[in-house]
Amino acid sequence: MSNSMLDQKKILAVDDEPDILAVLKEELESHCSNCTFNTATNYDEAVKLLESKDYDLVILDIMGVRGFDLLEIAVKKDLKAVMLTANALSPENLKRAHDMRARAFLPKQKLGEIVPFLEDALKYEFEPGWKRLYEALRDVFTDLWGRDWEKLEKEVGIKLPSREE
């Protein structure tokens, strides 16, 4: 087991799909020791946990658990939150996650590679973290949405790294 920035961290994952939570738990346990991993499968459960405990990182599904509403609560508590989604994977939701101060917007297809993204969410300040995210997922987003998704560069106000950088 390698040392991870996630060691000793308290993490909450909220998703209405138990198999997604199981994969998250497996990924986290294989990369970090002694991290606390709590889960919730619905909005009400998640709100109770967010109100009663402090977390270093919150992982939120968008669909099925009112992820953007939970993001608003997490951000008000000054918690670092990342959005994880499959069905709500769109440029509009990417922009909304950024505007609402999520630390990342991750496709569930990257679930098996989530640890470095979570580490970046803890390590980097908001804008540098988003630049790293865009760099890492540029090809995924382009495959999903075509090259036009990069027009968000102007709307979001982030200079997307060019392929040459």
Secondary structure, DSSP 8 states (H G I E B T S, - for coil): ----TTTT-EEEEE-S-HHHHHHHHHHHHHH-SS-EEEEESSHHHHHHHHHH---SEEEEESTTTTHHHHHHHHHHTT--EEEEESTT-SHHHHHHHHHTT-SEEEEGGGGGGHHHHHHHHHHS-HHHHHHHHHHHHHHHHHHHH-GGGGGHIIIII-----TT-
